[in-house]
């Protein structure tokens, strides 16, 4: 039978457990799968984003010999963003270890590692769900805590901008979606200036999507093209129209969508570091001033050797560095 003393093995050190939780296979969340966010580790707990207040302006006509208009320097400022500490704990009781029986060629150590990895996998999935929630918050402009109300970071307020909103008028049968898409593309171009983008992905809430796919102009566009077969397939599949890729965003917690049912968000793709994720080091002595990892895990024996307490944590900040470039759409 396995013994609790096995946890003194190097296989359960900070480095080994952190490697295990970072290697645990999982089903990627949609935003992670899209690769919108550039991920890097940092050695500090604060990320600095430079804000350039310059705007383009026309030069007024002047009289010859009269002093020219004075062009002031850039109003640049540094906006600090603190990383978010996401810790969680789990307990493996002594009975769970003592009652393990090595099976076949599996050693006692391997049997214990199976229990630990199973618990780490569950903790990893919960952290992944939290990352996804924060990523969609960065897209929407306001990152919320797990209660759905406490504001972790208000990007629109920090950057001092207002979100551009376009009414898609989906409640009107003859709305021309291609015209609405053109408005979206124009708004994104205005926000990005000379920065190119490769495409636009529209993440749709449930009701927004359901109204969009039955719109007359959308169905007519596909019936008159080689893509008509898509109308007979799964109505939840993504489709391209007017230079935008529309897809139904599925993230929900407690019946509430990460994207509100009557909303959608148009996100430019292919813009370097438009969306960034930075991971700070864990608050362990071994991790001080090291480059942050996406996930950490560590274990400690409980009092009187009653079991082992596992802690997993992640210390991210998910940011949109140009929030004006994300366009909100309503029905």
Residue frames relative to the residue before (quaternion, step in Angstrom):
aa qw qx qy qz dx dy dz
X 1.0000 0.0000 0.0000 0.0000 0.00 0.00 0.00
X 0.5405 -0.6255 0.4561 0.3296 3.53 -1.14 0.67
X 0.2542 -0.7661 0.5758 0.1302 3.54 -1.17 0.64
X 0.5882 -0.6025 0.4075 0.3535 3.58 -1.07 0.72
X 0.5707 0.6133 -0.3706 0.4011 3.59 1.19 -0.54
X 0.4992 0.6626 -0.4251 0.3620 3.59 1.21 -0.32
X 0.6079 0.5843 -0.3580 0.4012 3.58 1.13 -0.57
X 0.5669 0.5689 -0.3976 0.4437 3.59 1.25 -0.06
X 0.4838 0.6691 -0.4265 0.3692 3.57 1.31 -0.09
X 0.5993 -0.5861 0.4152 0.3535 3.59 -1.15 0.65
X 0.5330 0.6381 -0.4056 0.3798 3.59 1.21 -0.37
X 0.7409 0.3647 -0.2130 0.5223 3.60 1.22 -0.38
X 0.3401 0.7297 -0.5119 0.2996 3.59 1.14 0.63
X 0.7119 -0.4331 0.3256 0.4469 3.58 -1.30 0.18
X 0.6910 0.4901 -0.2940 0.4427 3.58 0.82 -1.00
X 0.6815 0.4937 -0.2983 0.4504 3.59 0.94 -0.86
X 0.6826 0.4735 -0.2915 0.4743 3.59 0.91 -0.88
X 0.6323 0.5209 -0.3340 0.4662 3.60 1.03 -0.74
X 0.6299 0.5162 -0.3302 0.4773 3.58 1.07 -0.76
X 0.6522 0.5301 -0.3184 0.4385 3.58 0.99 -0.84
X 0.7090 0.4510 -0.2815 0.4633 3.60 0.83 -0.91
X 0.6468 0.5030 -0.3278 0.4703 3.60 1.13 -0.52
X 0.7085 0.4397 -0.2569 0.4886 3.59 1.20 -0.50
X 0.4471 0.7095 -0.4519 0.3040 3.59 1.25 -0.19
X 0.3859 -0.7249 0.5095 0.2571 3.64 -0.67 0.97
X 0.0547 0.7916 -0.6056 0.0603 3.55 -1.04 0.76
X 0.5208 -0.5988 0.4949 0.3540 3.54 -1.27 0.35
X 0.3724 -0.7630 0.4701 0.2411 3.64 -0.42 1.12
X 0.4748 -0.6392 0.5240 0.3023 3.54 -1.14 0.70
X 0.6953 -0.5239 0.2926 0.3955 3.56 -1.17 0.51
X 0.6959 0.4622 -0.2925 0.4653 3.60 0.81 -0.92
X 0.6148 0.5225 -0.3472 0.4779 3.57 1.10 -0.64
X 0.6600 0.5167 -0.3057 0.4516 3.57 0.99 -0.85
X 0.6525 0.5189 -0.3140 0.4543 3.58 1.06 -0.73
X 0.3224 -0.7813 0.4807 0.2336 3.58 1.18 -0.45
X 0.2643 0.7942 -0.5084 0.2021 3.59 1.12 0.60
X 0.7472 0.4056 -0.2070 0.4841 3.57 1.02 -0.82
X 0.3336 -0.7188 0.5809 0.1858 3.55 -0.90 1.03
X 0.1392 -0.8327 0.5348 0.0355 3.60 -0.52 1.19
X 0.1150 0.7695 -0.6194 0.1048 3.54 -0.97 0.98
X 0.4075 -0.6720 0.5543 0.2740 3.52 -1.26 0.43
X 0.1520 -0.7684 0.6149 0.0913 3.57 -1.17 0.60
X 0.4805 -0.6869 0.4721 0.2728 3.58 -1.22 0.41
X 0.6841 0.4257 -0.2719 0.5261 3.59 1.30 -0.04
X 0.4883 -0.6474 0.4900 0.3199 3.57 -1.31 -0.03
X 0.6915 0.4167 -0.2583 0.5306 3.58 1.31 0.11
X 0.1872 -0.7558 0.6184 0.1061 3.56 -1.05 0.85
X 0.2157 -0.7770 0.5813 0.1092 3.57 -0.90 0.95
X 0.0925 -0.7829 0.6146 0.0268 3.57 -0.81 1.06
X 0.3161 -0.7571 0.5424 0.1808 3.57 -0.78 1.03
X 0.1558 -0.7751 0.6085 0.0674 3.55 -0.89 1.01
X 0.1607 -0.7783 0.6039 0.0611 3.56 -0.76 1.12
X 0.2715 -0.8149 0.4959 0.1279 3.56 -0.48 1.19
X 0.3997 0.7378 -0.4719 0.2706 3.62 1.23 0.09
X 0.0217 -0.7546 0.6550 0.0326 3.55 -1.15 0.68
X 0.5128 -0.6374 0.4727 0.3276 3.58 -1.15 0.58
X 0.0042 0.7923 -0.6095 0.0278 3.58 -1.02 0.79
X 0.4814 -0.6554 0.4978 0.3015 3.58 -1.14 0.65
X 0.4134 -0.6933 0.5363 0.2466 3.55 -1.18 0.66
X 0.3525 -0.7578 0.5039 0.2180 3.63 -0.58 1.09
X 0.5661 -0.5909 0.4553 0.3508 3.57 -1.18 0.60
X 0.0793 -0.8031 0.5902 0.0216 3.58 -1.05 0.75
X 0.5256 -0.6152 0.4774 0.3426 3.53 -1.29 0.19
X 0.5556 -0.6109 0.4565 0.3313 3.52 -1.12 0.78
X 0.7764 0.3142 -0.2462 0.4878 3.58 -0.97 0.88
X 0.6271 0.5044 -0.3359 0.4894 3.57 1.29 -0.24
X 0.5842 -0.6001 0.4001 0.3721 3.65 -0.94 0.81
X 0.4717 -0.6980 0.4735 0.2572 3.55 -0.96 0.93
X 0.6516 -0.5010 0.3998 0.4055 3.53 -1.34 0.29
X 0.3805 -0.7218 0.5354 0.2178 3.56 -0.96 0.90
X 0.2129 -0.7708 0.5910 0.1060 3.57 -0.81 1.05
X 0.2928 -0.7805 0.5315 0.1505 3.55 -0.55 1.18
X 0.5964 -0.5838 0.4243 0.3515 3.55 -1.24 0.51
X 0.6841 -0.4845 0.3715 0.3991 3.49 -1.34 0.30
X 0.2810 -0.7256 0.5999 0.1862 3.54 -1.06 0.77
X 0.0661 0.8251 -0.5528 0.0956 3.51 0.10 1.28
X 0.0117 -0.7881 0.6153 -0.0119 3.54 -1.06 0.70
X 0.3672 -0.7122 0.5574 0.2173 3.53 -1.24 0.54
X 0.1595 -0.7849 0.5946 0.0700 3.56 -0.78 1.06
X 0.2219 -0.7906 0.5547 0.1344 3.62 -0.55 1.10
X 0.0796 -0.7745 0.6266 0.0341 3.56 -1.05 0.83
X 0.3184 -0.7548 0.5456 0.1769 3.56 -0.73 1.08
X 0.4615 -0.6461 0.5263 0.3043 3.54 -1.06 0.74
X 0.4226 -0.7071 0.5175 0.2316 3.56 -1.21 0.58
X 0.3096 -0.7552 0.5536 0.1653 3.58 -0.83 1.03
X 0.0291 -0.8122 0.5811 -0.0427 3.58 -0.58 1.20
X 0.0772 0.8219 -0.5590 0.0775 3.62 0.06 1.23
X 0.0416 0.7720 -0.6342 -0.0113 3.57 -1.22 0.47
X 0.2177 -0.7973 0.5570 0.0818 3.54 -1.12 0.72
X 0.0554 -0.7646 0.6412 0.0336 3.52 -1.29 0.53
X 0.2670 -0.7708 0.5624 0.1351 3.56 -1.16 0.58
X 0.1323 -0.7401 0.6542 0.0822 3.53 -1.06 0.86
X 0.2985 -0.7972 0.5029 0.1501 3.57 -0.36 1.26
X 0.6546 -0.5251 0.3744 0.3944 3.54 -1.24 0.50
X 0.6275 0.5554 -0.3417 0.4255 3.60 1.01 -0.77
X 0.6241 0.5457 -0.3449 0.4401 3.59 1.07 -0.72
X 0.6908 0.4555 -0.2672 0.4938 3.55 1.14 -0.65
X 0.6775 0.5175 -0.3024 0.4263 3.57 0.86 -0.98
X 0.7200 0.4519 -0.2576 0.4594 3.60 1.01 -0.70
X 0.4649 0.6730 -0.4563 0.3502 3.58 1.25 0.11
X 0.1236 -0.7676 0.6242 0.0768 3.56 -0.96 0.84
X 0.4492 -0.6828 0.5049 0.2777 3.55 -0.76 1.02
X 0.1941 -0.8019 0.5598 0.0768 3.59 -0.82 0.98
X 0.8452 0.0234 -0.0410 0.5324 3.56 -0.82 0.99
X 0.8097 -0.2111 0.1881 0.5143 3.54 -0.80 -1.06
X 0.4680 0.6886 -0.4381 0.3390 3.55 1.28 0.01
X 0.3353 -0.7439 0.5439 0.1959 3.59 -0.76 1.01
X 0.6742 -0.4757 0.3617 0.4341 3.54 -1.30 0.20
X 0.6356 0.5318 -0.3268 0.4543 3.57 1.01 -0.82
X 0.6600 0.5010 -0.3084 0.4672 3.59 0.94 -0.85
X 0.6279 0.5377 -0.3370 0.4507 3.59 1.05 -0.73
X 0.6556 0.4940 -0.3043 0.4833 3.58 0.99 -0.84
X 0.6390 0.5297 -0.3288 0.4505 3.58 0.96 -0.82
X 0.5979 0.5605 -0.3617 0.4444 3.59 1.08 -0.65
X 0.6532 0.5032 -0.3065 0.4756 3.58 0.98 -0.87
X 0.6667 0.5031 -0.2989 0.4616 3.55 0.91 -0.96
X 0.6811 0.4959 -0.3023 0.4460 3.61 0.84 -0.91
X 0.6139 0.5412 -0.3471 0.4580 3.57 1.10 -0.69
X 0.6731 0.4806 -0.2919 0.4803 3.59 0.98 -0.84
X 0.6393 0.5198 -0.3208 0.4671 3.58 1.02 -0.79
X 0.6178 0.5594 -0.3417 0.4344 3.56 1.07 -0.75
X 0.6528 0.5025 -0.3113 0.4737 3.57 0.99 -0.83
X 0.6513 0.5067 -0.3117 0.4712 3.59 0.98 -0.85
X 0.6299 0.5416 -0.3256 0.4516 3.57 1.04 -0.81
X 0.6582 0.5152 -0.3166 0.4484 3.59 0.92 -0.88
X 0.6521 0.5055 -0.3188 0.4665 3.59 1.02 -0.74
X 0.6389 0.5041 -0.3239 0.4825 3.58 1.05 -0.72
X 0.6258 0.5407 -0.3354 0.4511 3.59 1.04 -0.77
X 0.6448 0.5150 -0.3175 0.4670 3.57 0.98 -0.85
X 0.6484 0.5109 -0.3132 0.4696 3.58 1.06 -0.74
X 0.6170 0.5329 -0.3425 0.4670 3.58 1.02 -0.77
X 0.6534 0.5147 -0.3146 0.4574 3.58 0.91 -0.90
X 0.6436 0.5277 -0.3111 0.4588 3.57 0.99 -0.87
X 0.6807 0.4684 -0.2874 0.4844 3.59 0.99 -0.80
X 0.6203 0.5409 -0.3506 0.4469 3.60 1.04 -0.68
X 0.6766 0.4630 -0.3081 0.4826 3.59 0.87 -0.87
X 0.5934 0.5558 -0.3583 0.4589 3.58 1.16 -0.55
X 0.6359 0.5195 -0.3250 0.4692 3.57 1.02 -0.79
X 0.6387 0.5138 -0.3199 0.4751 3.58 1.06 -0.74
X 0.7068 0.4558 -0.2561 0.4766 3.58 0.94 -0.90
X 0.5459 -0.6478 0.3827 0.3687 3.60 1.23 -0.36
X 0.7694 0.2266 -0.1432 0.5798 3.59 1.26 -0.10
X 0.1967 -0.7848 0.5818 0.0835 3.56 -0.55 1.23
X 0.1478 -0.8117 0.5637 0.0390 3.56 -0.70 1.12
X 0.5169 -0.6199 0.4942 0.3229 3.55 -1.26 0.52
X 0.7638 -0.4088 0.2584 0.4274 3.55 -1.35 0.10
X 0.6464 0.5306 -0.3330 0.4355 3.62 1.13 -0.54
X 0.4707 -0.7057 0.4205 0.3220 3.59 1.28 -0.10
X 0.7154 0.4212 -0.2494 0.4987 3.61 1.25 0.08
X 0.6734 0.4863 -0.3027 0.4674 3.59 0.92 -0.89
X 0.3304 -0.7600 0.5317 0.1747 3.57 -0.76 1.08
X 0.2715 -0.7521 0.5830 0.1441 3.56 -0.74 1.10
X 0.7794 -0.1340 0.1167 0.6008 3.58 0.95 -0.89
X 0.1676 -0.7660 0.6154 0.0806 3.56 -0.90 0.99
X 0.2489 -0.8212 0.4977 0.1263 3.56 -0.04 1.32
X 0.6337 0.5345 -0.3425 0.4421 3.59 0.97 -0.79
X 0.6687 0.4874 -0.2988 0.4754 3.57 0.98 -0.81
X 0.6646 0.5121 -0.3107 0.4467 3.60 0.93 -0.86
X 0.7200 0.4056 -0.2466 0.5063 3.58 1.03 -0.75
X 0.3939 -0.7542 0.4504 0.2705 3.58 1.28 -0.18
X 0.5378 0.6069 -0.4133 0.4143 3.60 0.96 0.84
X 0.3520 -0.6909 0.5817 0.2456 3.53 -1.34 0.23
X 0.5062 -0.6606 0.4682 0.2970 3.55 -1.00 0.82
X 0.3699 -0.6965 0.5691 0.2327 3.57 -0.99 0.88
X 0.0631 -0.8098 0.5833 -0.0098 3.58 -0.73 1.09
X 0.1014 -0.7869 0.6078 0.0326 3.58 -0.92 0.95
X 0.3199 -0.7356 0.5706 0.1757 3.55 -0.83 1.05
X 0.2723 -0.7952 0.5248 0.1349 3.59 -0.57 1.17
X 0.3043 -0.8015 0.4771 0.1935 3.60 1.30 -0.04
X 0.1572 0.8312 -0.5151 0.1383 3.57 0.88 0.94
X 0.5943 0.5674 -0.3678 0.4353 3.57 1.25 -0.19
X 0.6461 0.4666 -0.3146 0.5156 3.58 1.35 -0.01
X 0.4874 -0.7353 0.3959 0.2549 3.55 -0.55 1.23
X 0.7668 0.3842 -0.1984 0.4744 3.60 0.99 -0.78
X 0.2967 0.7617 -0.5240 0.2394 3.60 1.17 0.38
X 0.3010 -0.7491 0.5663 0.1661 3.57 -0.86 1.00
X 0.3154 -0.7977 0.4870 0.1641 3.57 -0.22 1.30
X 0.6168 0.5581 -0.3617 0.4209 3.61 1.00 -0.69
X 0.6207 0.5260 -0.3322 0.4773 3.56 1.12 -0.64
X 0.6450 0.5082 -0.3101 0.4790 3.57 1.05 -0.80
X 0.6311 0.5312 -0.3281 0.4603 3.57 1.04 -0.78
X 0.6191 0.5414 -0.3369 0.4585 3.57 1.06 -0.76
X 0.6289 0.5254 -0.3310 0.4679 3.58 1.06 -0.75
X 0.6371 0.5267 -0.3211 0.4622 3.56 1.03 -0.82
X 0.6690 0.5022 -0.2973 0.4603 3.58 0.86 -0.96
X 0.6444 0.5189 -0.3189 0.4625 3.59 0.99 -0.82
X 0.6613 0.5098 -0.3092 0.4552 3.59 0.94 -0.90
X 0.6557 0.4980 -0.3131 0.4732 3.59 1.01 -0.79
X 0.6325 0.5251 -0.3300 0.4641 3.58 0.98 -0.80
X 0.6477 0.5166 -0.3204 0.4593 3.59 0.95 -0.84
X 0.6874 0.4926 -0.2831 0.4523 3.57 0.98 -0.85
X 0.7344 0.4261 -0.2316 0.4749 3.60 1.02 -0.79
X 0.3295 -0.7597 0.5036 0.2461 3.60 1.18 -0.37
X 0.8301 -0.1689 0.1489 0.5101 3.58 -0.78 -1.07
X 0.5190 0.6470 -0.4191 0.3693 3.60 1.23 -0.10
X 0.3165 -0.7724 0.5165 0.1912 3.62 -0.62 1.07
X 0.1089 -0.7583 0.6344 0.1036 3.55 -1.30 0.34
X 0.4772 -0.7188 0.4454 0.2392 3.55 -1.11 0.71
X 0.8013 -0.1122 0.0931 0.5802 3.58 1.16 -0.39
X 0.3260 -0.7159 0.5788 0.2150 3.54 -1.34 0.05
X 0.1227 -0.7777 0.6144 0.0514 3.57 -0.85 1.01
X 0.1885 -0.7871 0.5824 0.0753 3.56 -0.82 1.06
X 0.1844 -0.7829 0.5901 0.0704 3.56 -0.58 1.21
X 0.1472 -0.8542 0.4984 0.0151 3.55 -0.31 1.32
X 0.4333 -0.6445 0.5669 0.2749 3.52 -1.17 0.71
X 0.7251 -0.4888 0.2728 0.4010 3.55 -1.25 0.48
X 0.7282 0.4261 -0.2584 0.4706 3.61 0.71 -1.00
X 0.5858 0.5653 -0.3593 0.4562 3.59 1.09 -0.74
X 0.6768 0.5005 -0.2839 0.4592 3.57 0.90 -0.99
X 0.6781 0.5072 -0.3008 0.4387 3.57 0.86 -0.95
X 0.6626 0.4782 -0.3048 0.4893 3.59 1.06 -0.67
X 0.6384 0.5574 -0.3238 0.4205 3.57 1.03 -0.79
X 0.7305 0.4709 -0.2671 0.4163 3.60 0.75 -1.02
X 0.7021 0.4229 -0.2855 0.4966 3.61 1.18 -0.30
X 0.4172 0.7156 -0.4684 0.3073 3.59 1.27 0.05
X 0.5932 -0.6265 0.3831 0.3300 3.55 -0.93 0.96
X 0.7034 0.4749 -0.2834 0.4466 3.60 0.79 -0.98
X 0.6149 0.5330 -0.3496 0.4643 3.60 1.13 -0.58
X 0.6807 0.4815 -0.2931 0.4679 3.60 0.85 -0.95
X 0.6494 0.5163 -0.3291 0.4510 3.60 0.95 -0.79
X 0.6158 0.5547 -0.3451 0.4405 3.58 1.01 -0.77
X 0.7310 0.4244 -0.2424 0.4762 3.59 0.89 -0.90
X 0.6149 0.5512 -0.3598 0.4344 3.61 1.04 -0.61
X 0.7313 0.4114 -0.2213 0.4970 3.57 1.10 -0.69
X 0.6745 0.4415 -0.3022 0.5087 3.58 1.16 0.45
X 0.6580 -0.5021 0.3855 0.4079 3.55 -1.33 0.10
X 0.6188 0.5591 -0.3384 0.4358 3.60 1.27 -0.17
X 0.3290 0.7837 -0.4797 0.2177 3.60 1.27 0.17
X 0.5750 0.6091 -0.3808 0.3917 3.61 1.12 -0.58
X 0.5750 0.6019 -0.3851 0.3985 3.58 1.14 -0.53
X 0.5952 0.5807 -0.3693 0.4149 3.60 1.10 -0.55
X 0.6879 0.4639 -0.2790 0.4835 3.58 1.20 -0.49
X 0.6167 0.5654 -0.3413 0.4284 3.58 1.27 -0.25
X 0.7687 -0.3030 0.2670 0.4960 3.51 -1.30 -0.40
X 0.3765 -0.7628 0.4835 0.2065 3.57 -0.61 1.15
X 0.6031 0.5537 -0.3697 0.4393 3.59 1.24 0.07
X 0.4766 0.6751 -0.4385 0.3533 3.58 1.27 -0.03
X 0.5310 -0.6158 0.4772 0.3334 3.56 -1.22 0.57
X 0.0348 -0.7880 0.6136 0.0364 3.58 -1.21 0.47
X 0.4020 -0.7112 0.5332 0.2196 3.55 -1.24 0.58
X 0.1649 0.7719 -0.6009 0.1259 3.54 -1.01 0.85
X 0.8679 0.0674 -0.0574 0.4887 3.55 -0.91 0.94
X 0.6952 -0.4683 0.2801 0.4679 3.57 1.11 0.59
X 0.6754 0.4345 -0.2856 0.5230 3.60 1.29 0.12
X 0.2757 -0.7205 0.6092 0.1837 3.55 -1.20 0.60
X 0.1631 -0.8034 0.5695 0.0600 3.56 -0.51 1.21
X 0.1050 0.7841 -0.6091 0.0561 3.57 -1.01 0.78
X 0.4716 -0.6570 0.5115 0.2904 3.53 -1.17 0.66
X 0.2603 -0.7687 0.5658 0.1457 3.57 -0.74 1.07
X 0.2928 -0.8396 0.4447 0.1078 3.55 -0.56 1.20
X 0.4828 0.7105 -0.4299 0.2780 3.62 1.15 -0.37
X 0.1441 0.7785 -0.5957 0.1353 3.58 -0.74 1.09
X 0.0452 -0.7622 0.6449 0.0322 3.54 -1.19 0.67
X 0.8470 0.0223 -0.0438 0.5293 3.56 -0.75 1.05
X 0.6969 -0.4822 0.2723 0.4556 3.58 1.07 0.70
X 0.6448 0.4866 -0.3195 0.4953 3.60 1.29 -0.05
X 0.3992 -0.7463 0.4853 0.2194 3.58 -0.73 1.07
X 0.5429 -0.5783 0.4915 0.3595 3.54 -1.15 0.65
X 0.7106 0.2237 -0.1696 0.6452 3.56 1.22 -0.64
X 0.4963 -0.6804 0.4459 0.3032 3.59 -0.69 1.08
X 0.6422 -0.5902 0.3376 0.3539 3.56 -1.03 0.84
X 0.7674 0.3617 -0.1867 0.4954 3.61 0.99 -0.80
X 0.6527 0.5032 -0.3057 0.4767 3.58 1.25 0.34
X 0.0520 -0.7470 0.6575 0.0837 3.52 -1.40 0.16
X 0.2115 -0.7715 0.5876 0.1215 3.56 -1.23 0.47
X 0.2549 -0.7673 0.5765 0.1182 3.54 -0.79 1.12
X 0.0790 -0.8268 0.5559 -0.0338 3.54 -0.57 1.25
X 0.3524 -0.7287 0.5376 0.2361 3.63 -0.72 0.97
X 0.2258 -0.7715 0.5831 0.1173 3.56 -1.03 0.82
X 0.7695 0.3799 -0.2689 0.4373 3.54 -1.25 0.51
X 0.5267 0.5951 -0.4285 0.4300 3.60 1.22 0.40
X 0.4153 -0.7363 0.4667 0.2600 3.62 -0.47 1.14
X 0.8734 -0.0050 -0.0408 0.4852 3.54 -0.99 1.03
X 0.2664 0.7309 -0.5696 0.2653 3.56 0.99 0.80
X 0.7618 0.1352 -0.0807 0.6284 3.55 1.07 -0.81
X 0.0096 -0.8162 0.5768 -0.0315 3.57 -0.74 1.02
X 0.1312 -0.7327 0.6602 0.0998 3.51 -1.30 0.55
X 0.0427 -0.7910 0.6104 -0.0020 3.56 -0.86 0.99
X 0.2061 -0.7891 0.5728 0.0817 3.55 -0.89 1.01
X 0.2599 -0.7645 0.5751 0.1315 3.56 -0.78 1.08
X 0.6065 -0.5527 0.4078 0.4005 3.61 -1.21 0.35
X 0.5677 -0.5766 0.4605 0.3649 3.57 -1.26 0.42
X 0.5089 -0.6434 0.4742 0.3198 3.57 -1.24 0.37
X 0.4011 0.6555 -0.5160 0.3784 3.54 0.76 1.18
X 0.6019 -0.5773 0.4027 0.3773 3.58 -1.08 0.67
X 0.6533 0.5347 -0.3235 0.4274 3.60 1.00 -0.80
X 0.7244 0.4492 -0.2390 0.4651 3.59 1.17 -0.55
X 0.4143 0.7338 -0.4646 0.2721 3.62 1.23 -0.14
X 0.8655 0.0427 -0.0804 0.4926 3.57 -0.95 1.06
X 0.5039 0.5925 -0.4630 0.4250 3.58 1.14 0.56
X 0.5989 -0.5513 0.4247 0.3962 3.58 -1.24 0.30
X 0.4868 -0.7158 0.4253 0.2642 3.56 -0.72 1.11
X 0.2810 -0.7266 0.6056 0.1620 3.54 -1.18 0.73
X 0.6201 -0.5507 0.3877 0.4023 3.62 -1.14 0.43
X 0.8104 0.0639 0.0055 0.5824 3.60 1.01 -0.80
X 0.1020 -0.7623 0.6349 0.0735 3.54 -1.21 0.62
X 0.0146 -0.7769 0.6286 0.0328 3.57 -1.22 0.49
X 0.0234 0.7868 -0.6140 0.0577 3.54 -1.07 0.82
X 0.1940 -0.7864 0.5762 0.1090 3.57 -1.16 0.57
X 0.0517 -0.7804 0.6230 0.0167 3.54 -1.26 0.54
X 0.4820 -0.6633 0.4904 0.2952 3.57 -0.97 0.85
X 0.4186 -0.6966 0.5238 0.2552 3.57 -1.02 0.79
X 0.6913 -0.4603 0.3485 0.4346 3.56 -1.27 0.31
X 0.8436 0.1189 -0.1330 0.5064 3.54 -1.10 0.89
X 0.5108 -0.6798 0.3969 0.3456 3.61 1.22 0.52
X 0.2493 0.8002 -0.5061 0.2035 3.58 1.04 0.81
X 0.7734 -0.1891 0.1433 0.5879 3.55 1.25 -0.29
X 0.4626 -0.6515 0.5222 0.2982 3.52 -1.29 -0.28
X 0.2376 -0.7557 0.5945 0.1378 3.53 -1.01 0.86
X 0.1873 -0.7781 0.5934 0.0855 3.56 -0.81 1.06
X 0.0654 -0.7687 0.6329 0.0656 3.55 -1.09 0.69
X 0.0622 -0.7547 0.6522 0.0346 3.54 -1.02 0.88
X 0.0484 0.8075 -0.5862 0.0435 3.54 -1.06 0.68
X 0.0973 -0.7374 0.6636 0.0798 3.48 -1.37 0.40
X 0.1593 -0.8089 0.5640 0.0475 3.57 -1.01 0.79
X 0.1694 0.8445 -0.4871 0.1443 3.58 0.58 1.16
X 0.0559 -0.7021 0.6878 0.1756 3.45 -1.46 -0.08
X 0.1525 -0.7751 0.6107 0.0551 3.54 -0.80 1.09
X 0.0138 0.8359 -0.5432 0.0779 3.57 -0.61 1.14
X 0.2272 -0.6724 0.6754 0.2005 3.50 -1.36 0.45
X 0.3144 -0.8011 0.4826 0.1627 3.57 -0.47 1.21
X 0.7635 0.1867 -0.1392 0.6023 3.61 1.26 -0.25
X 0.1463 -0.8561 0.4894 0.0783 3.59 0.47 1.21
X 0.5823 0.6029 -0.3770 0.3941 3.60 1.12 -0.55
X 0.6303 0.5704 -0.3228 0.4161 3.58 1.21 -0.53
X 0.6311 0.4805 -0.3355 0.5082 3.61 1.27 -0.19
X 0.1846 -0.8127 0.5493 0.0603 3.56 -0.66 1.15
X 0.3019 -0.7489 0.5654 0.1684 3.55 -0.90 0.95
X 0.1471 -0.7888 0.5940 0.0582 3.57 -0.95 0.93
X 0.1225 -0.7843 0.6048 0.0643 3.58 -1.03 0.76
X 0.5691 -0.6009 0.4396 0.3490 3.56 -1.28 0.36
